[in-house]
């Protein structure tokens, strides 16, 4: 048994963080001043956006690693147990034999 159905929200969160990181990095690359040094403020903003993109990427990778570890642990627990099987219902003869009737 796997807990993937329960962790779909975590997968969506990881993908959203990676998409957000890509948007931040793209915006940082777009506003980087290339020809005029008087726009140095945009360079600072671009650096901060790049650092934010890096932080979001690292957070997403950390969350992905935690999810993989949790899925592997759940799989290992599933392999340790036996296959489920149905139990026999107690009939009148079984109850009489046990002294309950």
C-alpha positions in Angstrom: 0.0 0.0 0.0 1.3 3.4 -0.8 0.3 6.8 0.6 0.6 8.5 -2.8 -3.1 9.3 -2.8 -2.6 11.2 0.5 0.5 13.1 -0.7 -0.9 14.5 -3.9 -1.2 17.9 -2.3 2.5 17.8 -1.4 3.4 17.0 -5.0 1.3 19.9 -6.3 3.0 22.2 -3.7 6.4 21.1 -5.0 5.4 21.8 -8.6 4.0 25.2 -7.7 7.3 26.1 -5.9 9.3 25.1 -8.9 7.1 27.1 -11.2 7.4 30.1 -8.9 11.1 29.7 -8.8 11.2 29.6 -12.6 9.1 32.8 -12.8 11.4 34.6 -10.3 14.5 33.5 -12.2 13.1 34.6 -15.5 12.1 38.0 -14.1 15.5 38.4 -12.6 17.1 37.6 -15.9 14.8 40.0 -17.7 15.4 43.1 -15.6 19.2 42.7 -15.4 20.7 46.0 -16.6 23.1 45.3 -19.5 23.9 48.6 -21.1 23.4 51.5 -18.7 25.1 51.6 -15.2 22.7 54.2 -13.9 20.1 51.4 -13.6 22.2 49.7 -10.8 19.1 49.4 -8.6 17.5 47.0 -11.1 20.7 44.9 -10.8 20.3 44.7 -7.0 16.6 43.7 -7.4 17.7 41.1 -10.0 20.2 39.7 -7.6 17.6 39.4 -4.8 15.1 37.8 -7.2 17.8 35.3 -8.2 18.5 34.5 -4.6 14.8 34.0 -3.9 14.5 31.7 -6.9 17.4 29.7 -5.6 15.8 29.5 -2.1 12.5 28.3 -3.6 14.3 25.7 -5.7 16.1 24.4 -2.7 12.9 24.3 -0.6 11.1 22.4 -3.4 14.0 19.9 -3.7 14.1 19.4 0.1 10.3 18.8 0.2 10.7 16.3 -2.7 13.4 14.4 -0.9 11.2 14.2 2.3 8.3 12.9 0.2 10.5 10.3 -1.4 11.8 9.1 2.0 8.3 8.9 3.4 7.1 7.0 0.3 10.0 4.5 0.6 9.3 4.0 4.3 5.6 3.4 3.7 6.5 0.9 1.0 8.9 -0.9 3.3 6.2 -1.2 6.0 3.8 -2.6 3.3 6.4 -5.2 2.4 6.9 -6.4 6.0 3.3 -7.4 6.5 1.5 -10.3 5.0 -1.3 -10.3 2.4 -4.7 -9.5 3.9 -7.1 -12.5 4.2 -10.6 -12.9 5.3 -11.5 -14.6 8.6 -13.9 -17.4 9.0 -17.2 -16.5 10.7 -18.0 -18.4 13.8 -21.0 -20.7 13.2 -23.3 -22.4 15.7 -21.1 -25.5 15.9 -18.0 -23.4 16.7 -19.9 -21.5 19.4 -21.1 -24.8 21.0 -17.7 -26.2 20.9 -16.2 -23.2 22.6 -19.0 -23.4 25.3 -20.6 -20.1 24.5 -24.1 -21.6 23.7 
